[in-house]
Amino acid sequence: MRLIEAEAFAGGLGLESYRGRQIFHQVYGKAADSIDAMTELSKEVRGLLSQKAYISRIIEVKRQCSIDGTEKFLFALEDGHRIESVLIPDEDRLTLCISTQVGCGMGCTFCLTGKGGLVRNLRSSEIINQVLAVQGGLPDGRRLTNIVIMGMGEPLANYRHTVKAIEILSHPLGPAIGARRITLSTSGLAPQIKKLGESSLNINLAISLNAPTDEQRNLIMPINKKYSMAKLLGACREYPLKRRRMLSFEYVLLAGLNDSPEDAHRIARLLKGIRCKINLIPFNEFPGSPYKRPSEESVLRFQEILAGHHFSAFIRKSRGADILAACGQLRE
């Protein structure tokens, strides 16, 4: 429940509206895992709540730790389906990568998640529960600093629940993760990008581009056949950006397919005039994939060409590849 919904829920039980604020804060801000644990409320109020509601949880089935410190969590949902989340420690940041769907229906050929197709959307509660579950398992004094909505699924294909989860996660009475510290990654659903731009959310937006032409992008990202690069980049050019903010374009480099110097020059021409940065992601290989990771030389050459066109281009370090926790390696 959003705060306004929690207040209405309390009113429907004959309670004062401020009880809704207490409930919201206890569940999201204090991460109470049961109604009995909400000791700020009287025993009578807790008894009334117990008749009408419960606090959902997801169960940690397995946790793996990479040699680089990245941790991958396998969570079981109430219906038995499973999702994965990834915790990425850095010098001054602790980032959690969360999922928005069980599986994915986008069918990107370089991504392991989409191999099994889409099973279902996650509810907002299941998206939020990933954050609460991981935060609850951290040692005292450590807190999540950033959220990246880049796990399993296409967030904008589950627009309503994803937006609701973001609103709750960023609320001052909830986990209070600032919108500037939340990044959503999309494969390019142009109408939803426009809708997101018209919302009150002030989060960071990352677009998985991965190719400089429709012909190349059609091969690896079927969504491009519905929303061509012209439509996608049109939505990006119209996306309202706050001062000092920019879009991020994610570019997975696949050896021999989209990593040539000519491809780099085409990308520079394509993105000219868009306030953006480009994250280069050397392909993270997984069993059965037809693609190969490009050489370090070709990755550096690609970066140098973009820099020569005055773009900020960063090579994303693969984290957790040894436990299949890197970009494009998550699965149910």
Secondary structure, 3 states (H helix, E strand, C coil): CCHHHHHHHHHHCCCCHHHHHHHHHHHHHCCCCCHHHCCCCCHHHHHHHHHHCCCCCCEEEEEEECCCCCEEEEEECCCCCEEEEEEEECCCCEEEECCCEEECCCCCCCCCHHHHCEEEECCHHHHHHHHHHHHHCCCCCCCCCEEEECCCCCHHHHHHHHHHHHHHHCCCCCCCCCHHHEEEEECCCHHHHHHHHHCCCCCEEEEECCCCCHHHHHHHCHHHHCCCHHHHHHHHHHCCCCCCCCEEEEEEECCCCCCCHHHHHHHHHHCCCCCEEEEEEECCCCCCCCCCCCCHHHHHHHHHHHHHCCCEEEECCCCCHHHCCCCCCCCC
